[in-house]
Amino acid sequence: MGGAAMFVLHEKLAEDTLPLASSELSELRLMNDSHYPWLLLVPKRVGVREIYELAPPDQQRLLRESSAVGEALMTVFDGHKLNVAALGNMVPQLHLHHVVRFEGDPAWPGPIWGVVPPTPYSEAGLRDMQKKLVPVISAYRSVS
């Protein structure tokens, strides 16, 4: 039987993140690690592993979404640095990490991966983070 393949979020991303919002292009997700304000953008394109594999209009939209998310994150959290990365070594599905960094955070100044085990949000911590992220989600949704 023919037909277009449907987007399915990689099981590791589904396990490690929480949904926040969705656009025509991507899903915005919160990494379930309370050490850092950490969001992911996951383009809803089947089989895409790298940014260059996206159609040019999708590449442009991803950059606009990423920029809007990054700027809003830094405004809300007043971080020292914003780390944006598309590694994909463990999860081949294209996804962009947006991590607000602070001098003195558990991994500062090095990369965050593998430094401390993730600490999932408590119910109260998740509610608090979701409230803080309202302007970030609004900025993400405003990209056209």
Secondary structure, 3 states (H helix, E strand, C coil): CCCCCCCCCCHHHHHHEEEEEECCCEEEEEECCCCCCEEEEEECCCCCCCHHHCCHHHHHHHHHHHHHHHHHHHHHHCCCEEEEECCCCCCCCCCEEEEEECCCCCCCCCCCCCCCCCCCCCHHHHHHHHHHCHHHHHHHHCCC
